[in-house]
Amino acid sequence: MFHHVKELQFNARVSKPDIRFAKLLLEQFGGPNGELKAAMQYFVQAFGCRKAYPDKYDMLMDIATEEFSHLEIVGATIQMLLTGVNGELKNAADESDLNKMLDGKAAKENYIHEAMINPHFFIVSGGTPTLTDSVGNPWSASYIMGMGDLTADLRLNIGAETSAKMVYENLMKFTDDVYVKETLRYLMTREVAHFQMFQAALDTIQPNFPPGILQSDPRFSNKYFNMSKGEDFKGPWNDGKSPELQEEWQVIDDPLEHVRETNGLLKEKVAGTERTDKSVQKENKALSAERKSQVDQATLPENGIMSWSVYEDQQLTNGKK
């Protein structure tokens, strides 16, 4: 159930209209890293957690709903930045002079130029926010990412918050309006907060690496192929132990020769790890059984009836209250 509160979560303000920045800000309204994308991604992902991971369901729904409120903040800011546009377009009978629009700060030529770049925003929408990115590409459900595995989804969400944070950071460079920057800084900060929430939630799921159920092949999980010529560098990505599996990195300095010697890696040997194919298969079966049991116990219906919610009258009928 959604309940709309008319006040914004953050009191967005604008000191003066700015058509061009309004168009840029569309990136966070209907763009691939915007607030609608985030809201829908977390909203969709939450369905698979409702029974098996009720705590993660609660978190995803809370954050998804907050993202909808951020969409409202962005939309309100865009509308304020377009102050004057909608009214001038309504003044059709007099064929209003756009040279005088916005206190004379936006010439007719500039307005026409902007309209040609994104005609839907300026002409079709009548001076209101549109579900497009800054160059007019319509919002698409293809932006939504979800794998149906919570550990994978949480990592996708961490990436989504990172991208959104960077877009806000870059947007702040294109406006000198202190009030707009104040709003953008708030929205950017909430991306940082959500990043931490998703990371904390991921840490509560153990094991959570690799994403999914099946373990990696020990013949290849710690191999580093030196695939480029020139100066070579050492780091924790190819020297010492791998951060998650704690296996010794095995550097293949001559990948071409190595591939030939191993018959296209078919004769690759396990090295630098205690894991074996036998131990991997055992872990696969154990984790599969554990996750299946967890989901089945949480989702199997009582008396053959599935119900998403339990309301007070049902609790009374069932003698639970």
Buried (B, 14 or more C-beta within 10 A) or exposed (E): EEEEEEEBBBEBBBEBBBBBBBBBBBBBBBBBBBBBBBBBBBBBBBBBBBBBBEEBBEBBBEBBBBBBBBBBBBBBBBBBBBBBBEEBBEEEEEEBEBEEBBEEEBBEEBBEEBBEEBEBBBEEBEBEBBBBBBEBBEBEEEBBBBBEBBBBBBBBBBBBBEBBBEBBEEBBEEBEBEBBBEBBEBBBEBBEEBBEBBBEBBEEEEEBBBBBBEBBEBBEBBBBBEEEEEEEEEEEEBEEBBEEBEBEBBEBEEBEEBBEEBEEEEEBEBEBBEBEEEEBEEBEEEBEEEBEEEBEEEEEEEEEEEEEEEEEEEEEEEEEE
